[in-house]
Amino acid sequence: MGYFKKSIVLVFFILVHLPGSFARPNMAPLGPSIADTGSQYYTFRVIKLASIDAQRHYKVWVAVPKKKAPAQGYPILYLLDGNSSLSRLTASQLQGMSEKNPAVLVFIGYDTPLPFDLTARSFDYTPLARDAAEGNAMLGRGRVGGGSAIFRSLLEQKIIPQSEAALPINQAQRSLWGHSFGGLFVLDTYLHSTRFSHYFSASPSLGQGFQFLVDDMQAQTGNPASLTLMVGSSQPARAGGSPAIDLSPRVEQWQKQGLGISIVHYPGLSHGAMFGASLQDTLNKVSQ
């Protein structure tokens, strides 16, 4: 799994935090992205769809390399928080990817000019908590969680088929990336889906009753997919002073079980800074 030019270590500290532990993201409306201005290396198309209850509205950008697909098909990467992740994509990045083995990129966002739909992503990216005290999955600031299974169904039954329609895709190289709540969804999907071969979970938000996902990994046996956990070392402490969790013994156990789980440590990077850093590394990885 040595595909990053960073140290892969067996000491993984997952932050257990409360709402408000991190600085809130910049919610200024986004300007035009490279999907709007165009690229000489990729073509872009847009898919719009709604949740089954019509409460959440999605905008999905599919970026297809202009370079001819290899015989086995293009690798493909699905990126959560698509509005924000797309806004960080540059012409030089696409050029660098095109010079190697470029992947199809699918940015799964929301139909909004803002970088995040905070209410929608809170529901879509979080599993139902198992502690009865969590009630109906209230996450703070009036947001409701617990919809990851519903969103995963939409992803598998509509977003993936529509994104890959008429494209030569190498299904053995289908990847999923997410950060924070998105990283949490990646972990949950690793446990409950066989549609992806590679999972990239950046700074997963395991607080508010979601630590059970770590326990659930213990029951995994022979999952052929790879999972890369990506964590910065400057994560702030949880409100109230609760320490981070040292998962190195668990990682060792998972590896003994034959699971392809690795950890990438980013010295000095905060939770927020991990968004861009992990995104860049993932883009590089999938186009090798």
C-alpha positions in Angstrom: 0.0 0.0 0.0 3.0 2.3 -0.4 1.5 4.8 -2.7 2.0 8.0 -0.8 5.2 9.8 -0.3 4.5 10.1 3.3 5.2 7.9 6.2 2.6 5.1 6.7 2.5 4.5 10.4 0.6 2.1 12.7 -0.4 4.7 15.2 -3.7 6.2 14.2 -5.4 8.8 16.4 -9.1 9.3 15.5 -10.6 12.4 16.9 -13.7 11.9 19.0 -15.3 15.4 18.9 -18.5 17.2 19.6 -20.3 19.6 17.3 -18.4 22.9 17.1 -15.0 21.4 18.0 -13.6 22.6 14.7 -13.8 26.1 13.1 -16.8 26.3 10.9 -16.0 26.1 7.2 -16.1 29.2 5.0 -19.6 29.3 3.6 -19.2 32.1 1.1 -20.8 31.2 -2.3 -18.4 29.6 -4.7 -17.3 31.2 -8.0 -17.0 29.4 -11.3 -15.1 26.1 -11.2 -13.0 24.4 -13.8 -16.2 22.6 -14.9 -17.6 26.0 -15.9 -14.4 27.4 -17.5 -13.4 24.2 -19.3 -10.3 22.0 -19.5 -8.2 20.8 -22.4 -7.7 17.5 -20.6 -11.2 16.6 -19.3 -14.8 17.0 -20.4 -17.5 17.7 -17.8 -21.2 16.8 -17.6 -23.7 17.4 -14.9 -26.4 15.1 -13.4 -29.1 16.4 -11.1 -31.3 14.2 -8.9 -33.3 14.3 -5.7 -33.6 12.1 -2.6 -36.6 9.7 -2.5 -38.4 12.1 -0.1 -37.4 15.1 -2.2 -35.8 16.8 0.8 -32.2 16.8 -0.6 -31.2 17.9 -4.1 -27.9 16.7 -5.6 -25.7 18.0 -8.3 -23.1 15.6 -9.6 -20.2 16.6 -11.9 -18.7 13.8 -14.0 -15.2 14.6 -15.3 -14.0 12.3 -18.1 -10.5 12.3 -19.4 -10.0 13.2 -23.1 -7.2 10.7 -23.2 -8.2 7.3 -24.5 -9.1 4.8 -21.9 -6.7 1.9 -21.3 -7.8 -1.6 -22.4 -9.2 -2.4 -19.0 -11.1 0.8 -18.7 -10.7 4.0 -16.8 -10.2 4.0 -13.0 -12.9 6.0 -11.3 -13.0 8.1 -8.1 -16.2 9.3 -6.4 -15.7 12.3 -4.2 -18.1 13.5 -1.5 -18.7 17.2 -0.7 -18.5 17.6 -4.4 -19.1 21.4 -4.5 -16.1 22.0 -2.3 -13.8 19.3 -3.7 -14.5 20.4 -7.3 -13.8 24.1 -6.4 -10.2 23.0 -5.5 -9.6 21.2 -8.8 -7.1 23.1 -11.0 -5.9 22.9 -14.6 -2.4 21.8 -13.5 -3.9 18.9 -11.5 -5.8 17.7 -14.5 -2.8 18.0 -16.7 -0.7 16.0 -14.3 -3.4 13.3 -14.1 -3.7 13.2 -17.9 0.0 12.6 -18.3 -0.3 9.4 -16.2 -3.4 7.0 -16.1 -6.2 9.5 -15.6 -9.3 8.5 -13.7 -12.8 9.6 -14.2 -13.8 11.9 -11.4 -17.3 12.1 -10.0 -17.9 15.0 -7.6 -21.1 14.3 -5.6 -22.4 17.6 -4.4 -25.6 19.4 -3.7 -27.6 21.8 -5.9 -26.4 24.9 -4.1 -23.9 27.7 -4.8 -22.4 27.1 -1.4 -19.4 24.9 -0.7 -21.4 22.7 1.6 -25.1 21.9 2.3 -24.5 21.4 6.0 -28.0 20.1 6.8 -28.1 17.6 3.9 -24.6 16.2 4.4 -25.2 15.7 8.1 -28.1 13.4 7.3 -26.5 11.7 4.3 -23.1 11.0 5.7 -23.9 9.7 9.2 -25.2 6.2 10.2 -27.8 5.7 12.8 -26.2 5.8 16.3 -26.7 2.7 18.3 -26.9 4.3 21.7 -30.6 4.8 22.6 -29.6 8.0 24.4 -28.9 9.5 21.0 -32.7 9.7 20.4 -33.5 10.3 16.7 -29.9 11.0 15.6 -29.8 14.7 16.5 -26.3 16.0 15.8 -26.5 19.5 17.2 -27.3 22.9 15.6 -30.7 21.4 14.8 -29.3 18.9 12.3 -30.6 15.3 12.0 -28.3 12.4 11.1 -28.7 8.7 10.5 -29.3 8.7 6.7 -26.2 7.0 5.4 -28.0 3.8 4.4 -30.5 5.8 2.4 -27.8 7.9 0.7 -25.7 4.8 0.0 -28.8 3.3 -1.8 -29.0 6.4 -3.9 -25.3 6.3 -4.6 -25.4 2.6 -5.7 -28.7 2.6 -7.5 -28.7 5.9 -9.3 -25.5 8.0 -9.0 -23.0 5.2 -10.0 -25.1 3.8 -12.9 -25.8 7.3 -14.3 -22.2 8.5 -13.8 -20.7 5.4 -15.5 -23.2 5.1 -18.3 -21.5 4.5 -21.7 -18.1 4.9 -20.2 -15.4 2.2 -20.3 -14.8 1.8 -16.5 -12.4 -0.6 -14.7 -14.7 -1.7 -11.9 -11.7 -3.2 -10.0 -10.4 0.4 -9.7 -13.5 2.2 -8.3 -12.6 4.4 -5.3 -14.5 6.6 -2.8 -13.1 9.6 -0.9 -14.6 11.7 1.9 -13.5 14.0 4.7 -14.9 14.5 8.2 -18.5 13.4 8.0 -17.6 12.3 4.5 -14.8 10.2 6.0 -17.3 8.7 8.4 -19.5 7.7 5.4 -16.5 6.1 3.7 -15.9 3.9 6.8 -19.6 3.0 7.0 -19.6 2.2 3.3 -16.5 0.0 3.7 -18.4 -2.0 6.1 -21.7 -2.2 4.1 -20.9 -2.2 0.4 -18.9 -4.2 -2.1 -19.2 -1.5 -4.9 -15.7 0.0 -4.3 -12.3 -1.5 -4.4 -10.5 1.4 -2.6 -11.7 3.6 0.2 -10.0 6.9 1.4 -11.3 8.1 4.8 -9.8 11.5 5.8 -10.3 12.7 9.4 -13.4 10.6 10.0 -15.8 12.2 12.6 -16.3 9.3 14.9 -17.8 11.3 17.8 -21.5 11.6 18.8 -21.9 7.8 19.1 -20.2 6.6 15.9 -17.2 4.8 17.5 -19.1 1.6 17.0 -17.8 1.6 13.4 -14.4 0.9 14.7 -15.7 -2.1 16.6 -17.6 -3.3 13.6 -14.3 -3.6 11.6 -13.3 -6.3 14.0 -15.9 -8.5 12.5 -14.6 -8.1 8.9 -13.1 -11.2 7.5 -11.4 -11.2 4.1 -12.8 -7.9 2.7 -10.8 -7.6 -0.5 -11.1 -3.8 -0.7 -8.3 -1.5 0.6 -9.0 1.2 3.2 -6.6 4.2 3.7 -7.1 6.2 6.9 -5.7 9.7 6.5 -5.2 11.8 9.7 -3.5 15.0 10.6 -1.5 15.3 13.8 -2.8 18.7 14.9 -6.3 17.7 15.6 -7.8 19.8 18.4 -8.9 18.0 21.6 -12.6 17.2 22.1 -14.6 19.7 24.1 -14.2 18.6 27.7 -10.7 17.3 27.2 -11.4 13.7 26.1 -8.3 12.3 24.6 -7.9 10.8 21.1 -8.1 7.1 20.7 -5.0 5.1 20.0 -6.0 2.5 17.4 -2.6 1.0 16.7 -3.4 -2.3 18.4 -6.6 -2.6 16.3 -4.8 -1.7 13.1 -2.4 -4.5 13.8 -5.2 -6.9 14.4 -7.0 -5.8 11.2 -3.9 -6.5 9.2 -3.5 -9.9 10.8 -7.1 -10.6 9.7 -5.9 -10.0 6.2 -7.6 -6.6 5.8 -5.9 -4.1 3.5 -6.0 -1.2 6.0 -3.2 1.4 6.2 -2.7 4.7 7.9 -1.2 7.9 6.5 -0.1 10.4 9.0 0.1 14.1 8.0 2.4 15.9 10.5 1.1 19.3 11.6 -2.1 19.3 9.7 -5.4 20.3 11.3 -8.8 18.7 10.7 -9.7 21.4 8.2 -6.4 21.4 6.4 -6.8 17.6 5.9 -9.6 18.3 3.3 -7.2 19.6 0.7 -4.2 17.5 1.5 -6.1 14.2 1.5 -7.9 15.2 -1.7 -4.7 16.0 -3.5 -3.0 12.7 -2.4 -6.1 10.7 -3.4 -6.2 12.3 -6.9 -2.6 11.4 -7.3 -3.1 7.9 -6.2 -6.0 6.9 -8.4 -4.2 8.2 -11.5 -0.9 6.4 -11.0 
